[in-house]
Amino acid sequence: MKKSELQQIIREEIRKALNEQKSNIELIGPDIDELLDAITFINTGVKTSKGLQPHSFGKNTLKPLEKDGHPIKGGKFSIGVQLNKTSNESLYIRQANKLLEDHGFECKLYGKVITPSN
């Protein structure tokens, strides 16, 4: 392996680690396509006869911190996300999960438990 390739791999791993540290929320579901579709749905709103109607919590509220997520146990996938413009994270998660369930998505937002390091 060339030195430049190794440096690129190291940079990418550092970027991923930094992105994961910024997020205390993850979206978990059956595959990466479902996760990305859910993020788009949450960010854009519901299609109606009047066009796209934003959800009660607004538009563009969820930012994916990865492009492709990563596999986790149980054959599922996870992607770290960051909330934009919200004051009540737990309420947002409950509302978004209800919305996803009501529209047939098989994925769910979870808040990560962050333990302080000593």
Backbone torsions as a table, in degrees:
resi	resn	phi	psi	omega
1	MET	NA	134.0	-179.8
2	LYS	-73.5	154.5	179.8
3	LYS	-59.8	-40.2	-179.8
4	SER	-65.5	-36.9	177.1
5	GLU	-66.0	-42.5	178.3
6	LEU	-62.8	-42.2	178.6
7	GLN	-62.7	-40.2	178.8
8	GLN	-64.3	-42.2	178.2
9	ILE	-62.8	-43.5	179.6
10	ILE	-63.7	-44.3	178.1
11	ARG	-59.4	-43.3	-179.5
12	GLU	-64.2	-43.0	179.0
13	GLU	-65.4	-38.7	176.8
14	ILE	-64.8	-43.6	178.3
15	ARG	-59.3	-45.1	178.9
16	LYS	-61.6	-44.2	-179.8
17	ALA	-63.2	-41.6	178.6
18	LEU	-65.5	-41.0	177.8
19	ASN	-63.0	-41.2	179.2
20	GLU	-64.2	-33.5	179.6
21	GLN	-69.2	-29.1	-178.7
22	LYS	-74.2	-20.2	-173.3
23	SER	-108.0	136.6	170.1
24	ASN	-116.2	17.2	178.9
25	ILE	-131.0	140.7	175.0
26	GLU	-135.7	152.2	176.1
27	LEU	-107.1	126.0	-177.4
28	ILE	-120.3	135.7	179.7
29	GLY	-162.5	-174.3	-173.0
30	PRO	-71.2	-28.7	178.9
31	ASP	-159.2	166.5	-174.8
32	ILE	-66.3	-34.6	179.2
33	ASP	-61.8	-42.5	177.8
34	GLU	-60.8	-42.2	-179.2
35	LEU	-64.5	-46.0	-179.5
36	LEU	-67.1	-38.5	176.0
37	ASP	-62.8	-40.6	179.5
38	ALA	-64.1	-41.9	178.7
39	ILE	-62.7	-44.1	178.3
40	THR	-61.8	-44.2	179.3
41	PHE	-60.6	-46.5	179.6
42	ILE	-62.5	-40.0	-175.7
43	ASN	-77.1	-27.6	-174.2
44	THR	-100.8	-36.2	-179.4
45	GLY	114.2	-168.2	-176.3
46	VAL	-103.0	135.0	176.4
47	LYS	-76.0	125.4	176.6
48	THR	-129.3	-179.9	177.5
49	SER	-65.2	-19.2	178.2
50	LYS	-93.0	4.0	-177.9
51	GLY	105.3	-159.1	179.9
52	LEU	-78.1	124.1	177.3
53	GLN	-108.3	122.3	-179.0
54	PRO	-64.6	155.6	176.7
55	HIS	-72.8	168.7	-176.6
56	SER	-59.2	-26.7	-178.0
57	PHE	-93.1	5.0	173.7
58	GLY	103.1	-174.5	-179.6
59	LYS	-105.9	155.2	175.1
60	ASN	50.8	49.9	-177.1
61	THR	-96.1	-10.3	-174.1
62	LEU	-126.4	125.0	-179.0
63	LYS	-115.2	119.3	175.5
64	PRO	-70.8	138.7	-179.6
65	LEU	-99.0	0.2	179.2
66	GLU	-138.7	158.1	177.2
67	LYS	-91.3	-27.7	-172.0
68	ASP	-130.6	4.7	179.2
69	GLY	59.5	-166.1	177.7
70	HIS	-154.4	147.9	179.6
71	PRO	-69.4	146.0	173.9
72	ILE	-128.6	177.4	-176.4
73	LYS	-63.8	159.3	-179.9
74	GLY	79.4	14.9	178.3
75	GLY	71.9	19.5	-179.6
76	LYS	-106.2	172.6	178.8
77	PHE	-124.9	155.5	-179.7
78	SER	-134.9	146.8	174.3
79	ILE	-139.8	130.8	177.5
80	GLY	-73.5	138.4	179.3
81	VAL	-132.9	158.8	177.9
82	GLN	-126.1	137.0	177.6
83	LEU	-86.3	137.8	174.5
84	ASN	-107.5	137.5	171.0
85	LYS	54.8	60.2	173.4
86	THR	-143.2	142.9	-179.8
87	SER	-101.8	-20.5	-177.8
88	ASN	-125.1	92.9	-175.0
89	GLU	-61.0	-44.8	-176.9
90	SER	-66.4	-37.7	176.9
91	LEU	-65.2	-43.5	178.2
92	TYR	-57.8	-47.8	-178.7
93	ILE	-60.3	-44.9	178.9
94	ARG	-62.0	-46.3	-179.4
95	GLN	-64.4	-44.0	-179.4
96	ALA	-65.4	-41.2	179.1
97	ASN	-64.9	-39.4	177.5
98	LYS	-63.6	-43.6	178.7
99	LEU	-62.1	-45.8	178.5
100	LEU	-60.9	-45.2	179.3
101	GLU	-61.8	-45.3	-179.1
102	ASP	-62.4	-24.2	-178.3
103	HIS	-107.0	18.4	170.3
104	GLY	82.9	10.2	177.1
105	PHE	-77.4	145.2	-179.8
106	GLU	-105.1	25.4	179.6
107	CYS	-122.2	166.9	-174.0
108	LYS	-149.7	144.7	173.8
109	LEU	-83.8	139.9	177.2
110	TYR	-132.8	136.1	171.4
111	GLY	-83.4	133.9	179.0
112	LYS	-84.9	144.4	174.5
113	VAL	-83.6	120.2	-179.4
114	ILE	-105.4	119.5	179.3
115	THR	-103.4	132.0	179.5
116	PRO	-67.1	142.3	177.8
117	SER	-88.6	141.7	-179.1
118	ASN	-98.5	NA	NA
